[in-house]
């Protein structure tokens, strides 16, 4: 009897052990929607797309904007954390915390968008109207397009994951696409997004038709498709919903969602944007890790270059700091992803490249006039293109533009002294290369 009791006890323990093993062996990837049952009605469809925006916030609240700023001549390292120093010196290892977080959080955003795109069409809830279903799908296509685009300009051609990761087998066999193939997918998603999305007169923190058109203008600029870049920039500029606001600081001071904003990500006291902490000195409660360079401060304070854009900085001497991200002192400032000013400068560059120098100068001067800066003196094509580059560097000094602009124009070597083009792309995280045989590392890493 004692032997039978022991035998039964061992049998029960083995059953529990096997069940436990089965649970862990069948574990689904983190942050995935495991089955189509996750999105079944109007409430879960709405929640899913809000969750996708939340993922987008996850990489634009700090990591991705940092990649576009501290790597350039506008911002310098001023802290103690080595991951920021590595970016500042353009000596980025494959396990750099910031590049790893940005890369992996972008893929989490893509996975959320894929779930919406896959499952929302099958929702038969009568409360989910065709118009709302299209809007939700359009938003998911736009966010996926933006995410693929952000990966491409940071890491080159990437793995195009187009299905939700319900299990790890979905990821097998997806090799890296070329940069052109990646941009082709971005374009396909933007075409679909524009088809599905509505347009209204007030919303700026959710994707609209004009939002898709604005990103398409940026995409065509990166691909040197000048006529298309001009066309789509013009479509957004001609939309009376948008205008350059004056004074310059109006776009980043209350109220948010100004006429300047084409697309921004909103935060609240329950969902804070703490990016300001990296910019503010300790006397103002920050870490002061990201600091405006002396050269940038001189430009911003020069009336002929910065004009009213010196509102981007505060303090004096060694404690000059950037104030773009904490105007409310409540950590609720938006992330500014697309402003109408960018569309003017996209069109200016596209026009200059097509030798429409008068049109290019007109768009450039619209930006300069808003900042109370004298009109450009550039008259040749080469001088105008350089003037547009310089204007971008001032206008978007603390936004995620300059690094990617210098890489796409192949000027990172001349401007930043980074002549090894291998380092114009960030490294694929070592953990991803190690865990996925279909992932190949970027050259030089």
Secondary structure, 3 states (H helix, E strand, C coil): CHHHHHHHHHHHHHHHHHHHHHHHHCCCCCCCCCCHHHCCCHHHHHHHHHHHHHHHHHHHCCHHHHHCCCCCCCEEECCCCHHHHHHHCCCCCCCCHHHHHHHHHHHHHHHHHHHHHHHHHHCCCCCCCHHHHHHHHHHHHHHHHHHHHHHHHHHCCCECCCCCCCCHHHHCCCCECCHHHHHHHHHHHHHHHHHHCCCCCCCCCCCCHHHHHHHHHHHHHHCCCHHHHHHHHHHHHCCCCCCCCCCHHHHHCCCCCCCCEEEEECCECCECCCHHHHCCCHHHCCCCCEEECHHHHHHHCCCCCCHHHHHHEECCHHHCEECCCCCCCCCCCCEEEEEHHHHHHHHHHHHHHCCCHHHHHHHHHHHHHHCCCCCCCCCCHHHHHHHHHHHHHHHCCCCCCHHHHHHHCCCHHHHHCCCCHHHHCCCCCHHHHHHCCCCCCCCCC
